[in-house]
Amino acid sequence: RRLYSAAWGATMNDAAWRAYYDRLREQGRPHVEALLIVARKIIRTMFVLQKNQTSYDAEQAFPQPTA
């Protein structure tokens, strides 16, 4: 439940997380499923940050595709 709330808060307050959520919704994912995918990404991001002892950088979490 807390991860779901964290995912909802991230999509409401951070542009990078909102864009990720919107991209999932455009792919046809239902609202709850998209939030659960965001929650999993939050967990994976937190794990990598803890493992590498680094701080959060949106550029690394959401790399822009190269053309």
CORMOJO-V282107 format. One record per run of one state. SS is the DSSP state (helix for helix, strand for strand, loop for the rest). FROM is the first residue (numbers start at 1). LEN is the number of residues. Records with the same first field share a line. If there is no record, write none. Layout:
# CORMOJO-V282107
SS->FROM-LEN  FROM-LEN
This chain:
# CORMOJO-V282107
loop->1-1  14-1  27-4  53-5  62-6
helix->2-12  15-12  31-22  58-4
